[in-house]
Amino acid sequence: MSTPGLKNPGGAVRGVGAATLVVEGLVLLLALLPLAKLGQSAAAIWLCAGLAVLSFALCGLLRHDWAWPAALVVPVALLAGGVLHWSLLVLGIVFGLSWAYVLYVRRAVYANKP
């Protein structure tokens, strides 16, 4: 008879975090063309590109405890980038809410860990 619950809670939580970061990175890459077509500043385009690279890099680093709060740099930088274009502000809000949920799930899983 198997015991209920996750067999590898750390791996499951890292998977959820990595999936969220991959989606964030893909959305930021997809935002590059509309920003360029709208004639936005090079700063907005470079911000999106840099944050996409950071999101992909952090995917592999989630096994370290410091990487979880470090991933908050992406939505916070997008919120600050809202002065460049309003869409970056919206992405910062959406990504911030999604990352807050991932951190909530991480805390809940580790709180129930035997």
N, C-alpha and C positions, 0 to 999 in steps of 0.2 A: 504494500500500500504506500503510495507516495504522499509526501507532506504537501499541504497547500502552500501557495506563495511562489515567489520567484526563486529559481535555482541560483541565478547570478544577478542580484539586484543592482550591483554596481555597473555591470555590463548593460543591463536594460536601461538604466538612467543615462549612461554615457551614449547609448544609441539614440535615445530621445533628444538629448542635447546636440549630438552630431547632426541628426536629421534637421533639427531646427536651424542650425548654423549653415547647413548646405542650402536649405531653402532661402535663407536670408542672402547668402552669396549669389545664388542664381537670380533672385529678384533684383539685386543690385546690378548684376551684369546686364540683365534685361532692361534696366532703367537707363543704361548708357546711351542707347540710340535715341530714345525720345528726348533726353536732355540735350543731345547734340543737335537734333533736328529743330528743337525749340530755340536754338541759339543761346543756350545757357553758357555761363562762364566756364572757363577751363577748370576753375577751382571746384565747381560742382561735379564735373565729370571725373576729375582726379579723386575727389573724395569718395565717390561711389566705387571707383575701381580699387582704390586702396582698402576700403572697408570690405569689399568682396574678397580680396586676397586675404585680409585678416580673418574673415569668417571661415574661409577654407583652411587656413593654417591652424586656427583654434580647434577645428574638428579633431585633429590628431593629438591635441594636447589636453583633452578633457580628463585624462587619467590623473592629471595633476590637480590638486585642490585649488591652486591659484588661477587656473584657467577659467573656472566657472565665473567668478566675479569679473575677470578680465574680459569676458565676452560681453559684458555690459557696456564696453567702450563703443561697440557698434551702434546700438540705439541712441546712446548719449551723443555721439558724434553726429548722428543724423538729425537729432533734435537741434543741435547747434548749427548744422548745415541748413536748417530751415530758413536762415537769413538769405541763403543763396537761391533757394526755390522752395515753394510751399510743399511740393511733393516729397521733398526730403523730410520735412517735418512730419508729414503723414506717415511715411515709412518708419520714422523714429518712434512714433506712438505705437504703431502696429507691432514692430519688432520688440519694443520695450514690454508691451503686454504679453507677447508670446514668450519672451525670455523670463519674465516674472512667473509665468505659469510653469515653465520648465524648472525653475528654481524651487517653486512650491512642490512640484512632484518629487524632485530630488530630496527635499527635506522630509516629505511624507514617507518615502520609501526607506530612507535611512532611519527614520524614527521608529519604524516597525521592524527593523532588522534585529534578529535575535542575538 
